[in-house]
Amino acid sequence: MRTSKFLVMSMLATAFLCSCSNEEEPAIAGRGEAMQVSAGIGEATRAVIDAGYGSDLAVSFARLDNPVSNTDWTTPAIDATRLGGDGNTSVTFATAQTYMTANGQSTLIGYYPQASLSGKNNPTVSYTITGDEDIMATEVQTGAANAKFTPFTFQHLLTQLQFKCSGSAEAVKKWTKVSSIAVKNVYETLSLSLDKTSGATLTTTGSANTDLNVIGCPAEVSGPDATDPQTGYLMIYPVADMGTESAAINLEVKATYDGTEKTLQVPITNISGGAQKGQSHLITLNFTIDGEITIEAGIAEWQPGNGGSSTITPGI
């Protein structure tokens, strides 16, 4: 009987200790319900230049758990794929992501192109651009199992310049070749910083001393009856007042006129309000029969911006 009593008492004590241990286990330790998020592309993406957003897009997300008390973001960044298509489409994480248990909060922000994070507290992403990169970032969102993330939207952080070369039938006979168009003195190295409150901020590093050649530069001047003239483009960092008198967009155009190649310095200074991020400007170089170029800056199919025009007499 005495042995039985001891056995019963031991079993009760063990059960009590196990019960206490379970109650003391942290409720937010670990992850719970799987995160299912979607994302769209800002309207500025629908440009004349085919950026390929109808196809799947390799993006990255940065994550910060318990953002009220924590400042260290999770590294490395989370690689993900946004399903191609219009509107909000699903995002698939390379590594499955789950919400915190007990409705713990997590902060997410997405960015493109896919790249690694540097640092944990307000991490940064470094980019070196060639004019072909469309740097984008989403808004910052905080979600939980009981307050799930809403669709993210990737917004453009650069400005896009598009270029067409046109002229009259008589001018086309004079201007027989366009060798290159370059935008001079642009920032090549950029830094994207991430903050749990203000979101993504793109800034410049280094100096504005790089010349970038227009991608897909028109090889010839298109006549007035051209149905689908070739259009080149660049995506660059928009400095303050870009395209105005205080911050001209300086072009160097190399073209052959009447058998002689000319190098033309062409400033664009009359975009009202300047070029802004998420805006696209269609710059038409009108080659005239008497050896001049008339510049028109209009609106392309990104988010509408301001345009202007000017006339430049080229040098030899």
HELIX and SHEET records of a PDB file:
HELIX    1   1 ARG A    2  GLU A   24  1                                  23    
HELIX    2   2 GLU A   43  THR A   45  5                                   3    
HELIX    3   3 THR A  101  ASN A  103  5                                   3    
HELIX    4   4 ALA A  169  LYS A  174  1                                   6    
SHEET    1   A 2 ARG A  31  ALA A  34  0                                        
SHEET    2   A 2 THR A  98  MET A 100 -1                                        
SHEET    1   B 8 GLN A 141  GLY A 143  0                                        
SHEET    2   B 8 SER A 106  TYR A 112 -1                                        
SHEET    3   B 8 LEU A  57  ASP A  65 -1                                        
SHEET    4   B 8 THR A  74  ARG A  82 -1                                        
SHEET    5   B 8 THR A  89  PHE A  93 -1                                        
SHEET    6   B 8 VAL A  37  ILE A  41 -1                                        
SHEET    7   B 8 PHE A 152  HIS A 156  1                                        
SHEET    8   B 8 MET A 136  ALA A 137 -1                                        
SHEET    1   C 3 THR A 124  THR A 128  0                                        
SHEET    2   C 3 THR A 189  ASP A 195 -1                                        
SHEET    3   C 3 GLY A 199  THR A 205 -1                                        
SHEET    1   D 5 GLY A 232  ILE A 236  0                                        
SHEET    2   D 5 THR A 159  GLY A 167 -1                                        
SHEET    3   D 5 SER A 280  PHE A 287  1                                        
SHEET    4   D 5 ILE A 293  ILE A 299 -1                                        
SHEET    5   D 5 GLY A 308  ILE A 312 -1                                        
SHEET    1   E 4 THR A 210  ASN A 213  0                                        
SHEET    2   E 4 TRP A 175  VAL A 186 -1                                        
SHEET    3   E 4 ILE A 249  TYR A 257 -1                                        
SHEET    4   E 4 THR A 260  ILE A 268 -1                                        
END                                                                             
